[in-house]
Amino acid sequence: MTKEKKQQLSFAFIMSMLMAFCMSGILTALNTGFDYGFVLRWMRAFLVAWACAFPLVLLFAPFTRKLVARLLP
């Protein structure tokens, strides 16, 4: 695997993790509030969100790169 491919996969892994972590926390708080079980609900939501986010980032990244290249020549 090339260095560029490793960097792309690492970026997708970390970015999807950070986005899923933040968004699941915000949405869990908005939907259920802060109480004793908040952290458990958040972590459960985070794992589901991350399991969706990582493959979606990998799927949409090539399209997004091409779109950005067209929009910003």
LUMLUMDREN-2810 file (N, C-alpha, C; in Angstrom, 1 decimal):
<atoms>
<atom><aa>M</aa><ch>A</ch><at>N</at><xx>0.8</xx><yy>-1.2</yy><zz>0.0</zz></atom>
<atom><aa>M</aa><ch>A</ch><at>CA</at><xx>0.0</xx><yy>0.0</yy><zz>0.0</zz></atom>
<atom><aa>M</aa><ch>A</ch><at>C</at><xx>0.9</xx><yy>1.2</yy><zz>0.0</zz></atom>
<atom><aa>T</aa><ch>A</ch><at>N</at><xx>0.5</xx><yy>2.2</yy><zz>-0.8</zz></atom>
<atom><aa>T</aa><ch>A</ch><at>CA</at><xx>1.4</xx><yy>3.4</yy><zz>-0.9</zz></atom>
<atom><aa>T</aa><ch>A</ch><at>C</at><xx>1.1</xx><yy>4.3</yy><zz>0.3</zz></atom>
<atom><aa>K</aa><ch>A</ch><at>N</at><xx>2.1</xx><yy>5.2</yy><zz>0.5</zz></atom>
<atom><aa>K</aa><ch>A</ch><at>CA</at><xx>2.0</xx><yy>6.2</yy><zz>1.6</zz></atom>
<atom><aa>K</aa><ch>A</ch><at>C</at><xx>0.8</xx><yy>7.0</yy><zz>1.4</zz></atom>
<atom><aa>E</aa><ch>A</ch><at>N</at><xx>0.5</xx><yy>7.5</yy><zz>0.2</zz></atom>
<atom><aa>E</aa><ch>A</ch><at>CA</at><xx>-0.7</xx><yy>8.3</yy><zz>0.0</zz></atom>
<atom><aa>E</aa><ch>A</ch><at>C</at><xx>-2.0</xx><yy>7.6</yy><zz>0.3</zz></atom>
<atom><aa>K</aa><ch>A</ch><at>N</at><xx>-2.1</xx><yy>6.3</yy><zz>0.0</zz></atom>
<atom><aa>K</aa><ch>A</ch><at>CA</at><xx>-3.3</xx><yy>5.5</yy><zz>0.3</zz></atom>
<atom><aa>K</aa><ch>A</ch><at>C</at><xx>-3.4</xx><yy>5.3</yy><zz>1.8</zz></atom>
<atom><aa>K</aa><ch>A</ch><at>N</at><xx>-2.3</xx><yy>5.1</yy><zz>2.5</zz></atom>
<atom><aa>K</aa><ch>A</ch><at>CA</at><xx>-2.3</xx><yy>5.0</yy><zz>4.0</zz></atom>
<atom><aa>K</aa><ch>A</ch><at>C</at><xx>-2.8</xx><yy>6.2</yy><zz>4.6</zz></atom>
<atom><aa>Q</aa><ch>A</ch><at>N</at><xx>-2.3</xx><yy>7.4</yy><zz>4.1</zz></atom>
<atom><aa>Q</aa><ch>A</ch><at>CA</at><xx>-2.7</xx><yy>8.7</yy><zz>4.6</zz></atom>
<atom><aa>Q</aa><ch>A</ch><at>C</at><xx>-4.2</xx><yy>8.9</yy><zz>4.4</zz></atom>
<atom><aa>Q</aa><ch>A</ch><at>N</at><xx>-4.7</xx><yy>8.5</yy><zz>3.2</zz></atom>
<atom><aa>Q</aa><ch>A</ch><at>CA</at><xx>-6.1</xx><yy>8.7</yy><zz>3.0</zz></atom>
<atom><aa>Q</aa><ch>A</ch><at>C</at><xx>-7.0</xx><yy>7.9</yy><zz>3.9</zz></atom>
<atom><aa>L</aa><ch>A</ch><at>N</at><xx>-6.6</xx><yy>6.6</yy><zz>4.1</zz></atom>
<atom><aa>L</aa><ch>A</ch><at>CA</at><xx>-7.3</xx><yy>5.7</yy><zz>5.0</zz></atom>
<atom><aa>L</aa><ch>A</ch><at>C</at><xx>-7.3</xx><yy>6.2</yy><zz>6.4</zz></atom>
<atom><aa>S</aa><ch>A</ch><at>N</at><xx>-6.1</xx><yy>6.7</yy><zz>6.9</zz></atom>
<atom><aa>S</aa><ch>A</ch><at>CA</at><xx>-5.9</xx><yy>7.2</yy><zz>8.2</zz></atom>
<atom><aa>S</aa><ch>A</ch><at>C</at><xx>-6.8</xx><yy>8.4</yy><zz>8.4</zz></atom>
<atom><aa>F</aa><ch>A</ch><at>N</at><xx>-6.8</xx><yy>9.3</yy><zz>7.4</zz></atom>
<atom><aa>F</aa><ch>A</ch><at>CA</at><xx>-7.6</xx><yy>10.5</yy><zz>7.5</zz></atom>
<atom><aa>F</aa><ch>A</ch><at>C</at><xx>-9.1</xx><yy>10.2</yy><zz>7.6</zz></atom>
<atom><aa>A</aa><ch>A</ch><at>N</at><xx>-9.5</xx><yy>9.2</yy><zz>6.8</zz></atom>
<atom><aa>A</aa><ch>A</ch><at>CA</at><xx>-10.9</xx><yy>8.8</yy><zz>6.8</zz></atom>
<atom><aa>A</aa><ch>A</ch><at>C</at><xx>-11.3</xx><yy>8.2</yy><zz>8.2</zz></atom>
<atom><aa>F</aa><ch>A</ch><at>N</at><xx>-10.4</xx><yy>7.4</yy><zz>8.7</zz></atom>
<atom><aa>F</aa><ch>A</ch><at>CA</at><xx>-10.6</xx><yy>6.7</yy><zz>10.0</zz></atom>
<atom><aa>F</aa><ch>A</ch><at>C</at><xx>-10.7</xx><yy>7.7</yy><zz>11.1</zz></atom>
<atom><aa>I</aa><ch>A</ch><at>N</at><xx>-9.8</xx><yy>8.7</yy><zz>11.2</zz></atom>
<atom><aa>I</aa><ch>A</ch><at>CA</at><xx>-9.8</xx><yy>9.6</yy><zz>12.3</zz></atom>
<atom><aa>I</aa><ch>A</ch><at>C</at><xx>-10.9</xx><yy>10.7</yy><zz>12.1</zz></atom>
<atom><aa>M</aa><ch>A</ch><at>N</at><xx>-11.1</xx><yy>11.2</yy><zz>10.9</zz></atom>
<atom><aa>M</aa><ch>A</ch><at>CA</at><xx>-12.2</xx><yy>12.2</yy><zz>10.7</zz></atom>
<atom><aa>M</aa><ch>A</ch><at>C</at><xx>-13.5</xx><yy>11.6</yy><zz>11.0</zz></atom>
<atom><aa>S</aa><ch>A</ch><at>N</at><xx>-13.8</xx><yy>10.4</yy><zz>10.5</zz></atom>
<atom><aa>S</aa><ch>A</ch><at>CA</at><xx>-15.1</xx><yy>9.7</yy><zz>10.8</zz></atom>
<atom><aa>S</aa><ch>A</ch><at>C</at><xx>-15.3</xx><yy>9.5</yy><zz>12.3</zz></atom>
<atom><aa>M</aa><ch>A</ch><at>N</at><xx>-14.2</xx><yy>9.1</yy><zz>13.0</zz></atom>
<atom><aa>M</aa><ch>A</ch><at>CA</at><xx>-14.3</xx><yy>8.9</yy><zz>14.4</zz></atom>
<atom><aa>M</aa><ch>A</ch><at>C</at><xx>-14.7</xx><yy>10.2</yy><zz>15.1</zz></atom>
<atom><aa>L</aa><ch>A</ch><at>N</at><xx>-13.9</xx><yy>11.3</yy><zz>14.8</zz></atom>
<atom><aa>L</aa><ch>A</ch><at>CA</at><xx>-14.2</xx><yy>12.6</yy><zz>15.5</zz></atom>
<atom><aa>L</aa><ch>A</ch><at>C</at><xx>-15.6</xx><yy>13.1</yy><zz>15.2</zz></atom>
<atom><aa>M</aa><ch>A</ch><at>N</at><xx>-16.0</xx><yy>13.0</yy><zz>13.9</zz></atom>
<atom><aa>M</aa><ch>A</ch><at>CA</at><xx>-17.3</xx><yy>13.5</yy><zz>13.5</zz></atom>
<atom><aa>M</aa><ch>A</ch><at>C</at><xx>-18.4</xx><yy>12.7</yy><zz>14.2</zz></atom>
<atom><aa>A</aa><ch>A</ch><at>N</at><xx>-18.3</xx><yy>11.4</yy><zz>14.2</zz></atom>
<atom><aa>A</aa><ch>A</ch><at>CA</at><xx>-19.3</xx><yy>10.5</yy><zz>14.8</zz></atom>
<atom><aa>A</aa><ch>A</ch><at>C</at><xx>-19.4</xx><yy>10.8</yy><zz>16.3</zz></atom>
<atom><aa>F</aa><ch>A</ch><at>N</at><xx>-18.2</xx><yy>11.0</yy><zz>16.9</zz></atom>
<atom><aa>F</aa><ch>A</ch><at>CA</at><xx>-18.1</xx><yy>11.2</yy><zz>18.4</zz></atom>
<atom><aa>F</aa><ch>A</ch><at>C</at><xx>-18.9</xx><yy>12.5</yy><zz>18.7</zz></atom>
<atom><aa>C</aa><ch>A</ch><at>N</at><xx>-18.6</xx><yy>13.6</yy><zz>18.0</zz></atom>
<atom><aa>C</aa><ch>A</ch><at>CA</at><xx>-19.2</xx><yy>14.9</yy><zz>18.3</zz></atom>
<atom><aa>C</aa><ch>A</ch><at>C</at><xx>-20.7</xx><yy>14.9</yy><zz>18.0</zz></atom>
<atom><aa>M</aa><ch>A</ch><at>N</at><xx>-21.0</xx><yy>14.4</yy><zz>16.8</zz></atom>
<atom><aa>M</aa><ch>A</ch><at>CA</at><xx>-22.4</xx><yy>14.5</yy><zz>16.4</zz></atom>
<atom><aa>M</aa><ch>A</ch><at>C</at><xx>-23.3</xx><yy>13.5</yy><zz>17.3</zz></atom>
<atom><aa>S</aa><ch>A</ch><at>N</at><xx>-22.8</xx><yy>12.4</yy><zz>17.6</zz></atom>
<atom><aa>S</aa><ch>A</ch><at>CA</at><xx>-23.6</xx><yy>11.5</yy><zz>18.4</zz></atom>
<atom><aa>S</aa><ch>A</ch><at>C</at><xx>-23.8</xx><yy>12.0</yy><zz>19.8</zz></atom>
<atom><aa>G</aa><ch>A</ch><at>N</at><xx>-22.8</xx><yy>12.7</yy><zz>20.3</zz></atom>
<atom><aa>G</aa><ch>A</ch><at>CA</at><xx>-22.9</xx><yy>13.3</yy><zz>21.7</zz></atom>
<atom><aa>G</aa><ch>A</ch><at>C</at><xx>-23.9</xx><yy>14.4</yy><zz>21.6</zz></atom>
<atom><aa>I</aa><ch>A</ch><at>N</at><xx>-23.9</xx><yy>15.3</yy><zz>20.6</zz></atom>
<atom><aa>I</aa><ch>A</ch><at>CA</at><xx>-24.8</xx><yy>16.4</yy><zz>20.5</zz></atom>
<atom><aa>I</aa><ch>A</ch><at>C</at><xx>-26.2</xx><yy>15.9</yy><zz>20.3</zz></atom>
<atom><aa>L</aa><ch>A</ch><at>N</at><xx>-26.4</xx><yy>15.0</yy><zz>19.4</zz></atom>
<atom><aa>L</aa><ch>A</ch><at>CA</at><xx>-27.8</xx><yy>14.5</yy><zz>19.2</zz></atom>
<atom><aa>L</aa><ch>A</ch><at>C</at><xx>-28.3</xx><yy>13.6</yy><zz>20.3</zz></atom>
<atom><aa>T</aa><ch>A</ch><at>N</at><xx>-27.5</xx><yy>12.9</yy><zz>21.0</zz></atom>
<atom><aa>T</aa><ch>A</ch><at>CA</at><xx>-27.9</xx><yy>12.1</yy><zz>22.2</zz></atom>
<atom><aa>T</aa><ch>A</ch><at>C</at><xx>-28.4</xx><yy>13.1</yy><zz>23.3</zz></atom>
<atom><aa>A</aa><ch>A</ch><at>N</at><xx>-27.6</xx><yy>14.2</yy><zz>23.5</zz></atom>
<atom><aa>A</aa><ch>A</ch><at>CA</at><xx>-28.0</xx><yy>15.2</yy><zz>24.5</zz></atom>
<atom><aa>A</aa><ch>A</ch><at>C</at><xx>-29.3</xx><yy>15.9</yy><zz>24.1</zz></atom>
<atom><aa>L</aa><ch>A</ch><at>N</at><xx>-29.5</xx><yy>16.2</yy><zz>22.9</zz></atom>
<atom><aa>L</aa><ch>A</ch><at>CA</at><xx>-30.7</xx><yy>16.9</yy><zz>22.4</zz></atom>
<atom><aa>L</aa><ch>A</ch><at>C</at><xx>-31.9</xx><yy>16.0</yy><zz>22.6</zz></atom>
<atom><aa>N</aa><ch>A</ch><at>N</at><xx>-31.7</xx><yy>14.7</yy><zz>22.2</zz></atom>
<atom><aa>N</aa><ch>A</ch><at>CA</at><xx>-32.9</xx><yy>13.8</yy><zz>22.2</zz></atom>
<atom><aa>N</aa><ch>A</ch><at>C</at><xx>-33.2</xx><yy>13.2</yy><zz>23.5</zz></atom>
<atom><aa>T</aa><ch>A</ch><at>N</at><xx>-32.2</xx><yy>13.0</yy><zz>24.4</zz></atom>
<atom><aa>T</aa><ch>A</ch><at>CA</at><xx>-32.5</xx><yy>12.3</yy><zz>25.7</zz></atom>
<atom><aa>T</aa><ch>A</ch><at>C</at><xx>-32.1</xx><yy>13.1</yy><zz>26.9</zz></atom>
<atom><aa>G</aa><ch>A</ch><at>N</at><xx>-31.4</xx><yy>14.2</yy><zz>26.7</zz></atom>
<atom><aa>G</aa><ch>A</ch><at>CA</at><xx>-31.0</xx><yy>15.0</yy><zz>27.9</zz></atom>
<atom><aa>G</aa><ch>A</ch><at>C</at><xx>-29.8</xx><yy>14.4</yy><zz>28.6</zz></atom>
<atom><aa>F</aa><ch>A</ch><at>N</at><xx>-29.3</xx><yy>15.1</yy><zz>29.6</zz></atom>
<atom><aa>F</aa><ch>A</ch><at>CA</at><xx>-28.2</xx><yy>14.7</yy><zz>30.4</zz></atom>
<atom><aa>F</aa><ch>A</ch><at>C</at><xx>-28.8</xx><yy>14.0</yy><zz>31.7</zz></atom>
<atom><aa>D</aa><ch>A</ch><at>N</at><xx>-28.5</xx><yy>12.8</yy><zz>31.9</zz></atom>
<atom><aa>D</aa><ch>A</ch><at>CA</at><xx>-28.9</xx><yy>12.1</yy><zz>33.2</zz></atom>
<atom><aa>D</aa><ch>A</ch><at>C</at><xx>-27.9</xx><yy>11.0</yy><zz>33.4</zz></atom>
<atom><aa>Y</aa><ch>A</ch><at>N</at><xx>-28.2</xx><yy>10.2</yy><zz>34.4</zz></atom>
<atom><aa>Y</aa><ch>A</ch><at>CA</at><xx>-27.2</xx><yy>9.1</yy><zz>34.8</zz></atom>
<atom><aa>Y</aa><ch>A</ch><at>C</at><xx>-26.8</xx><yy>8.2</yy><zz>33.6</zz></atom>
<atom><aa>G</aa><ch>A</ch><at>N</at><xx>-27.7</xx><yy>7.9</yy><zz>32.7</zz></atom>
<atom><aa>G</aa><ch>A</ch><at>CA</at><xx>-27.4</xx><yy>7.0</yy><zz>31.6</zz></atom>
<atom><aa>G</aa><ch>A</ch><at>C</at><xx>-26.9</xx><yy>7.6</yy><zz>30.3</zz></atom>
<atom><aa>F</aa><ch>A</ch><at>N</at><xx>-26.6</xx><yy>8.9</yy><zz>30.4</zz></atom>
<atom><aa>F</aa><ch>A</ch><at>CA</at><xx>-26.2</xx><yy>9.7</yy><zz>29.2</zz></atom>
<atom><aa>F</aa><ch>A</ch><at>C</at><xx>-25.0</xx><yy>9.1</yy><zz>28.5</zz></atom>
<atom><aa>V</aa><ch>A</ch><at>N</at><xx>-23.9</xx><yy>8.9</yy><zz>29.3</zz></atom>
<atom><aa>V</aa><ch>A</ch><at>CA</at><xx>-22.6</xx><yy>8.5</yy><zz>28.7</zz></atom>
<atom><aa>V</aa><ch>A</ch><at>C</at><xx>-22.8</xx><yy>7.1</yy><zz>28.0</zz></atom>
<atom><aa>L</aa><ch>A</ch><at>N</at><xx>-23.5</xx><yy>6.2</yy><zz>28.6</zz></atom>
<atom><aa>L</aa><ch>A</ch><at>CA</at><xx>-23.7</xx><yy>4.9</yy><zz>28.0</zz></atom>
<atom><aa>L</aa><ch>A</ch><at>C</at><xx>-24.5</xx><yy>5.0</yy><zz>26.7</zz></atom>
<atom><aa>R</aa><ch>A</ch><at>N</at><xx>-25.6</xx><yy>5.8</yy><zz>26.7</zz></atom>
<atom><aa>R</aa><ch>A</ch><at>CA</at><xx>-26.4</xx><yy>6.0</yy><zz>25.5</zz></atom>
<atom><aa>R</aa><ch>A</ch><at>C</at><xx>-25.5</xx><yy>6.7</yy><zz>24.4</zz></atom>
<atom><aa>W</aa><ch>A</ch><at>N</at><xx>-24.7</xx><yy>7.6</yy><zz>24.8</zz></atom>
<atom><aa>W</aa><ch>A</ch><at>CA</at><xx>-23.8</xx><yy>8.3</yy><zz>23.9</zz></atom>
<atom><aa>W</aa><ch>A</ch><at>C</at><xx>-22.8</xx><yy>7.4</yy><zz>23.2</zz></atom>
<atom><aa>M</aa><ch>A</ch><at>N</at><xx>-22.2</xx><yy>6.5</yy><zz>24.0</zz></atom>
<atom><aa>M</aa><ch>A</ch><at>CA</at><xx>-21.2</xx><yy>5.6</yy><zz>23.5</zz></atom>
<atom><aa>M</aa><ch>A</ch><at>C</at><xx>-21.8</xx><yy>4.6</yy><zz>22.6</zz></atom>
<atom><aa>R</aa><ch>A</ch><at>N</at><xx>-23.0</xx><yy>4.1</yy><zz>22.9</zz></atom>
<atom><aa>R</aa><ch>A</ch><at>CA</at><xx>-23.7</xx><yy>3.2</yy><zz>22.0</zz></atom>
<atom><aa>R</aa><ch>A</ch><at>C</at><xx>-24.0</xx><yy>3.9</yy><zz>20.7</zz></atom>
<atom><aa>A</aa><ch>A</ch><at>N</at><xx>-24.5</xx><yy>5.1</yy><zz>20.8</zz></atom>
<atom><aa>A</aa><ch>A</ch><at>CA</at><xx>-24.8</xx><yy>5.9</yy><zz>19.5</zz></atom>
<atom><aa>A</aa><ch>A</ch><at>C</at><xx>-23.6</xx><yy>6.1</yy><zz>18.7</zz></atom>
<atom><aa>F</aa><ch>A</ch><at>N</at><xx>-22.5</xx><yy>6.4</yy><zz>19.4</zz></atom>
<atom><aa>F</aa><ch>A</ch><at>CA</at><xx>-21.2</xx><yy>6.7</yy><zz>18.8</zz></atom>
<atom><aa>F</aa><ch>A</ch><at>C</at><xx>-20.7</xx><yy>5.5</yy><zz>18.0</zz></atom>
<atom><aa>L</aa><ch>A</ch><at>N</at><xx>-20.8</xx><yy>4.3</yy><zz>18.5</zz></atom>
<atom><aa>L</aa><ch>A</ch><at>CA</at><xx>-20.4</xx><yy>3.1</yy><zz>17.9</zz></atom>
<atom><aa>L</aa><ch>A</ch><at>C</at><xx>-21.2</xx><yy>2.8</yy><zz>16.6</zz></atom>
<atom><aa>V</aa><ch>A</ch><at>N</at><xx>-22.5</xx><yy>3.0</yy><zz>16.7</zz></atom>
<atom><aa>V</aa><ch>A</ch><at>CA</at><xx>-23.4</xx><yy>2.9</yy><zz>15.5</zz></atom>
<atom><aa>V</aa><ch>A</ch><at>C</at><xx>-23.0</xx><yy>3.9</yy><zz>14.5</zz></atom>
<atom><aa>A</aa><ch>A</ch><at>N</at><xx>-22.9</xx><yy>5.2</yy><zz>14.9</zz></atom>
<atom><aa>A</aa><ch>A</ch><at>CA</at><xx>-22.6</xx><yy>6.2</yy><zz>14.0</zz></atom>
<atom><aa>A</aa><ch>A</ch><at>C</at><xx>-21.3</xx><yy>6.0</yy><zz>13.3</zz></atom>
<atom><aa>W</aa><ch>A</ch><at>N</at><xx>-20.3</xx><yy>5.6</yy><zz>14.0</zz></atom>
<atom><aa>W</aa><ch>A</ch><at>CA</at><xx>-18.9</xx><yy>5.4</yy><zz>13.5</zz></atom>
<atom><aa>W</aa><ch>A</ch><at>C</at><xx>-18.9</xx><yy>4.2</yy><zz>12.5</zz></atom>
<atom><aa>A</aa><ch>A</ch><at>N</at><xx>-19.7</xx><yy>3.2</yy><zz>12.8</zz></atom>
<atom><aa>A</aa><ch>A</ch><at>CA</at><xx>-19.8</xx><yy>2.0</yy><zz>11.9</zz></atom>
<atom><aa>A</aa><ch>A</ch><at>C</at><xx>-20.4</xx><yy>2.5</yy><zz>10.6</zz></atom>
<atom><aa>C</aa><ch>A</ch><at>N</at><xx>-21.2</xx><yy>3.5</yy><zz>10.6</zz></atom>
<atom><aa>C</aa><ch>A</ch><at>CA</at><xx>-21.8</xx><yy>4.0</yy><zz>9.4</zz></atom>
<atom><aa>C</aa><ch>A</ch><at>C</at><xx>-20.9</xx><yy>5.0</yy><zz>8.7</zz></atom>
<atom><aa>A</aa><ch>A</ch><at>N</at><xx>-20.3</xx><yy>5.9</yy><zz>9.5</zz></atom>
<atom><aa>A</aa><ch>A</ch><at>CA</at><xx>-19.5</xx><yy>7.0</yy><zz>9.0</zz></atom>
<atom><aa>A</aa><ch>A</ch><at>C</at><xx>-18.2</xx><yy>6.6</yy><zz>8.2</zz></atom>
<atom><aa>F</aa><ch>A</ch><at>N</at><xx>-17.5</xx><yy>5.6</yy><zz>8.8</zz></atom>
<atom><aa>F</aa><ch>A</ch><at>CA</at><xx>-16.2</xx><yy>5.3</yy><zz>8.2</zz></atom>
<atom><aa>F</aa><ch>A</ch><at>C</at><xx>-16.4</xx><yy>4.8</yy><zz>6.7</zz></atom>
<atom><aa>P</aa><ch>A</ch><at>N</at><xx>-17.3</xx><yy>3.8</yy><zz>6.5</zz></atom>
<atom><aa>P</aa><ch>A</ch><at>CA</at><xx>-17.4</xx><yy>3.3</yy><zz>5.1</zz></atom>
<atom><aa>P</aa><ch>A</ch><at>C</at><xx>-18.0</xx><yy>4.4</yy><zz>4.2</zz></atom>
<atom><aa>L</aa><ch>A</ch><at>N</at><xx>-18.9</xx><yy>5.3</yy><zz>4.8</zz></atom>
<atom><aa>L</aa><ch>A</ch><at>CA</at><xx>-19.5</xx><yy>6.3</yy><zz>3.9</zz></atom>
<atom><aa>L</aa><ch>A</ch><at>C</at><xx>-18.4</xx><yy>7.4</yy><zz>3.5</zz></atom>
<atom><aa>V</aa><ch>A</ch><at>N</at><xx>-17.5</xx><yy>7.7</yy><zz>4.4</zz></atom>
<atom><aa>V</aa><ch>A</ch><at>CA</at><xx>-16.4</xx><yy>8.6</yy><zz>4.1</zz></atom>
<atom><aa>V</aa><ch>A</ch><at>C</at><xx>-15.6</xx><yy>8.0</yy><zz>3.0</zz></atom>
<atom><aa>L</aa><ch>A</ch><at>N</at><xx>-15.3</xx><yy>6.7</yy><zz>3.1</zz></atom>
<atom><aa>L</aa><ch>A</ch><at>CA</at><xx>-14.5</xx><yy>6.0</yy><zz>2.0</zz></atom>
<atom><aa>L</aa><ch>A</ch><at>C</at><xx>-15.2</xx><yy>6.0</yy><zz>0.7</zz></atom>
<atom><aa>L</aa><ch>A</ch><at>N</at><xx>-16.5</xx><yy>5.8</yy><zz>0.8</zz></atom>
<atom><aa>L</aa><ch>A</ch><at>CA</at><xx>-17.4</xx><yy>5.8</yy><zz>-0.4</zz></atom>
<atom><aa>L</aa><ch>A</ch><at>C</at><xx>-17.5</xx><yy>7.1</yy><zz>-1.1</zz></atom>
<atom><aa>F</aa><ch>A</ch><at>N</at><xx>-17.7</xx><yy>8.2</yy><zz>-0.3</zz></atom>
<atom><aa>F</aa><ch>A</ch><at>CA</at><xx>-17.9</xx><yy>9.5</yy><zz>-0.9</zz></atom>
<atom><aa>F</aa><ch>A</ch><at>C</at><xx>-16.7</xx><yy>10.4</yy><zz>-1.1</zz></atom>
<atom><aa>A</aa><ch>A</ch><at>N</at><xx>-15.6</xx><yy>10.0</yy><zz>-0.6</zz></atom>
<atom><aa>A</aa><ch>A</ch><at>CA</at><xx>-14.3</xx><yy>10.8</yy><zz>-0.7</zz></atom>
<atom><aa>A</aa><ch>A</ch><at>C</at><xx>-13.9</xx><yy>11.0</yy><zz>-2.1</zz></atom>
<atom><aa>P</aa><ch>A</ch><at>N</at><xx>-13.9</xx><yy>10.0</yy><zz>-3.0</zz></atom>
<atom><aa>P</aa><ch>A</ch><at>CA</at><xx>-13.5</xx><yy>10.3</yy><zz>-4.4</zz></atom>
<atom><aa>P</aa><ch>A</ch><at>C</at><xx>-14.4</xx><yy>11.2</yy><zz>-5.1</zz></atom>
<atom><aa>F</aa><ch>A</ch><at>N</at><xx>-15.7</xx><yy>11.1</yy><zz>-4.9</zz></atom>
<atom><aa>F</aa><ch>A</ch><at>CA</at><xx>-16.7</xx><yy>12.0</yy><zz>-5.5</zz></atom>
<atom><aa>F</aa><ch>A</ch><at>C</at><xx>-16.5</xx><yy>13.4</yy><zz>-5.0</zz></atom>
<atom><aa>T</aa><ch>A</ch><at>N</at><xx>-16.3</xx><yy>13.5</yy><zz>-3.7</zz></atom>
<atom><aa>T</aa><ch>A</ch><at>CA</at><xx>-16.1</xx><yy>14.8</yy><zz>-3.1</zz></atom>
<atom><aa>T</aa><ch>A</ch><at>C</at><xx>-14.8</xx><yy>15.5</yy><zz>-3.6</zz></atom>
<atom><aa>R</aa><ch>A</ch><at>N</at><xx>-13.8</xx><yy>14.8</yy><zz>-3.7</zz></atom>
<atom><aa>R</aa><ch>A</ch><at>CA</at><xx>-12.5</xx><yy>15.3</yy><zz>-4.3</zz></atom>
<atom><aa>R</aa><ch>A</ch><at>C</at><xx>-12.7</xx><yy>15.9</yy><zz>-5.7</zz></atom>
<atom><aa>K</aa><ch>A</ch><at>N</at><xx>-13.4</xx><yy>15.1</yy><zz>-6.5</zz></atom>
<atom><aa>K</aa><ch>A</ch><at>CA</at><xx>-13.7</xx><yy>15.5</yy><zz>-7.9</zz></atom>
<atom><aa>K</aa><ch>A</ch><at>C</at><xx>-14.6</xx><yy>16.8</yy><zz>-7.9</zz></atom>
<atom><aa>L</aa><ch>A</ch><at>N</at><xx>-15.6</xx><yy>16.8</yy><zz>-7.1</zz></atom>
<atom><aa>L</aa><ch>A</ch><at>CA</at><xx>-16.5</xx><yy>17.9</yy><zz>-7.0</zz></atom>
<atom><aa>L</aa><ch>A</ch><at>C</at><xx>-15.7</xx><yy>19.2</yy><zz>-6.6</zz></atom>
<atom><aa>V</aa><ch>A</ch><at>N</at><xx>-14.9</xx><yy>19.1</yy><zz>-5.6</zz></atom>
<atom><aa>V</aa><ch>A</ch><at>CA</at><xx>-14.1</xx><yy>20.2</yy><zz>-5.1</zz></atom>
<atom><aa>V</aa><ch>A</ch><at>C</at><xx>-13.2</xx><yy>20.7</yy><zz>-6.2</zz></atom>
<atom><aa>A</aa><ch>A</ch><at>N</at><xx>-12.5</xx><yy>19.8</yy><zz>-6.9</zz></atom>
<atom><aa>A</aa><ch>A</ch><at>CA</at><xx>-11.6</xx><yy>20.1</yy><zz>-8.0</zz></atom>
<atom><aa>A</aa><ch>A</ch><at>C</at><xx>-12.4</xx><yy>20.9</yy><zz>-9.1</zz></atom>
<atom><aa>R</aa><ch>A</ch><at>N</at><xx>-13.6</xx><yy>20.5</yy><zz>-9.4</zz></atom>
<atom><aa>R</aa><ch>A</ch><at>CA</at><xx>-14.4</xx><yy>21.2</yy><zz>-10.4</zz></atom>
<atom><aa>R</aa><ch>A</ch><at>C</at><xx>-14.8</xx><yy>22.6</yy><zz>-9.9</zz></atom>
<atom><aa>L</aa><ch>A</ch><at>N</at><xx>-15.2</xx><yy>22.7</yy><zz>-8.6</zz></atom>
<atom><aa>L</aa><ch>A</ch><at>CA</at><xx>-15.7</xx><yy>23.9</yy><zz>-8.1</zz></atom>
<atom><aa>L</aa><ch>A</ch><at>C</at><xx>-14.6</xx><yy>24.9</yy><zz>-7.9</zz></atom>
<atom><aa>L</aa><ch>A</ch><at>N</at><xx>-13.4</xx><yy>24.4</yy><zz>-7.6</zz></atom>
<atom><aa>L</aa><ch>A</ch><at>CA</at><xx>-12.3</xx><yy>25.3</yy><zz>-7.3</zz></atom>
<atom><aa>L</aa><ch>A</ch><at>C</at><xx>-11.1</xx><yy>25.0</yy><zz>-8.2</zz></atom>
<atom><aa>P</aa><ch>A</ch><at>N</at><xx>-11.2</xx><yy>25.3</yy><zz>-9.5</zz></atom>
<atom><aa>P</aa><ch>A</ch><at>CA</at><xx>-10.1</xx><yy>24.9</yy><zz>-10.5</zz></atom>
<atom><aa>P</aa><ch>A</ch><at>C</at><xx>-8.8</xx><yy>25.6</yy><zz>-10.2</zz></atom>
</atoms>
